Amino acid sequence: MHTLLMTLLLIVSIALIVVVLLQSGKSAGLSGAISGGAEQLFGKQKARGLDLVLHRVTIVLAALFFILAIAVTKV
């Protein structure tokens, strides 16, 4: 069971790294991160197409990563 969980964790980790690297950068620097977050919060920038799919896949893979990491430590 432990080997299966470790293998799944490795696959999810690699997939998460690839998906994050595929995403396009929104802004540069700390000021861009602050203003970009505000624009997205108020709906001025809406993710469309591939960016939206990559964003959702990143959320799912991140959740799986944390679940598997906790499961590996419990086994």
PAPAZA-501403 format. One record per residue (C-alpha): residue number from 1; x, y, z. Coordinates in steps of 0.1 Angstrom, whole numbers, plus 2048, in hexadecimal, padded with zeros to 3 digits. Layout:
% residues N
{NUM; {X; Y; Z}}
...
This chain:
% residues 75
{1; {800; 800; 800}}
{2; {81C; 817; 809}}
{3; {82D; 811; 7E7}}
{4; {80D; 819; 7D5}}
{5; {808; 83A; 7E8}}
{6; {82C; 844; 7E2}}
{7; {829; 83D; 7BD}}
{8; {809; 851; 7BA}}
{9; {819; 86D; 7CE}}
{10; {836; 86E; 7B6}}
{11; {81F; 86E; 797}}
{12; {80A; 88A; 7A6}}
{13; {829; 89E; 7AF}}
{14; {837; 89D; 78C}}
{15; {815; 8A5; 77D}}
{16; {811; 8C3; 794}}
{17; {834; 8D0; 78B}}
{18; {82C; 8CD; 766}}
{19; {80A; 8DE; 769}}
{20; {818; 8FB; 77D}}
{21; {834; 900; 763}}
{22; {81B; 900; 747}}
{23; {808; 91D; 755}}
{24; {80E; 93F; 747}}
{25; {81B; 95B; 75E}}
{26; {802; 976; 766}}
{27; {819; 991; 773}}
{28; {83D; 997; 77D}}
{29; {848; 99F; 7A0}}
{30; {837; 9A5; 7C1}}
{31; {823; 9C3; 7B6}}
{32; {815; 9B0; 798}}
{33; {80B; 994; 7B0}}
{34; {7F8; 9AC; 7C6}}
{35; {7E7; 9BF; 7AA}}
{36; {7E0; 99F; 796}}
{37; {7CF; 990; 7B4}}
{38; {7B9; 9AF; 7B8}}
{39; {7B0; 9AF; 793}}
{40; {7A6; 98B; 794}}
{41; {793; 990; 7B5}}
{42; {77D; 9AA; 7A5}}
{43; {778; 997; 785}}
{44; {78C; 9AE; 76D}}
{45; {7A1; 990; 761}}
{46; {78F; 96F; 75B}}
{47; {7A3; 950; 753}}
{48; {798; 940; 733}}
{49; {7A0; 922; 71F}}
{50; {7C0; 90F; 727}}
{51; {7C9; 925; 745}}
{52; {7A8; 91C; 756}}
{53; {7AD; 8F7; 74F}}
{54; {7D1; 8F9; 75D}}
{55; {7C5; 90C; 77B}}
{56; {7AB; 8F2; 784}}
{57; {7C2; 8D5; 77D}}
{58; {7DC; 8E5; 794}}
{59; {7C2; 8E8; 7B0}}
{60; {7B8; 8C3; 7AD}}
{61; {7DD; 8B7; 7AB}}
{62; {7E6; 8CC; 7C9}}
{63; {7CA; 8BE; 7DE}}
{64; {7D4; 89A; 7D3}}
{65; {7F8; 8A2; 7DC}}
{66; {7EF; 8AD; 800}}
{67; {7D7; 88F; 805}}
{68; {7F1; 876; 7F8}}
{69; {80D; 886; 80D}}
{70; {7F8; 883; 82C}}
{71; {7EE; 85F; 823}}
{72; {813; 855; 81E}}
{73; {81C; 862; 840}}
{74; {7FF; 84F; 851}}
{75; {808; 82E; 841}}
